[in-house]
Amino acid sequence: MSDQRKNPVVRKQNRKNMLLAALLGQIGVLTLVIVLAAAFGGLALDARLGTKPWFTIGLLIGSIPVSILIMVWIARKTVAKIKAVDSEEMLEEESIGKS
């Protein structure tokens, strides 16, 4: 176990794996929250206005593009973090070669 902590290649791969796991977790939770908010918001509006299924259906359909946009935004942020980790390590490797 201590060998894995010292090995920079293993540490780099572990960091990437953790970022990818965080990405999938965030996307899953946010999609669930958006869909549940649309469903309960639609049900509440339908109950208040007496338009039984229409607001619920409309908000659920409207939640699809919102979920997709949020997925893309989070994925781009996470990929940028992974690229930043890679570029930092490349700079470290280049500086070692110059010494």
N, C-alpha and C positions, 0 to 999 in steps of 0.2 A: 504494500500500500504506500509506503514512504517513497518507493521508486517512482510511482506514478506522479506523486506531487513534485518531485524534482525534475522529471522529464518534461522539457518545454513543449515537445510535440504533443504529448498526452494532455498537458494543461491547455494547450491551444484548442485541441479537439473537444475537450470537456467544456470549454467556454462556448464554443460554437454550438454544441449540443444543448447547453443550458439556454442560450439565446433562442434556438429553434423551439425548444419546449415552451419557453415563455411566450413566443409568438403564437403557437397553437393554442395555448391556454387563454391568452387574451382574446384571440379571435373567437374561440368557442364561447367564452363567457359573455363577451359583448354582443354577439349575435343572439344569444339566448335572452339577454336583457332587452335588446331592441324588439325582438318578436313578442316577448311577454308584455312590454310596455304598449306596443301597438294593439295587442289583443285586449288587455284590460282597459286601455284608453278607449278603444272602439266600443267595447261593451258598456262602459260608463256613459259615453256620448249617446249610444243607441238607447240606453235606458232613460236618460234624461230627456232626449228629444223625441222618443217614440218612433224611431226609424229602424226597427229591429236589426237587420243584418248589415246595413249599408256602410256605416262608419267602421264597423269591425272589418269588413272585407276590404274597404278602401285603405285603412291604415295597415292592415297586414300586407297588402300588395305594395303599398308605399314603403314598407320597411325593407323590402328586398333590395332596392338600389341603395338605400342608406347602409345596410349591412355590407354590401359589396364595396362601397366607397370606403367604409371604415376598415374593412379587411385589407384593401390595397394600401391605405395610408399606414396602417400598422406594419404591414409586410415591408413597405419601403423603409420605414424607420429601422426595423430590425436588420434588414440587409445592409443599411448604411452603417450600423454598429458593427456588424460582422466584417465589413470592408475596412472599417477603422482599425479593428483589432489586427487584421492582416497587414495593413499598411504600417502600423506601429512595429510589428514584428519584422517586416522587411527592412525598415529603417534601422532597427537594432542589428540585424544581420549585416547590413551594409557597413555600419560603423565598426563592427567587429572585424570585418575584412580589411578595413583601412588601417587598423592599429598595427 
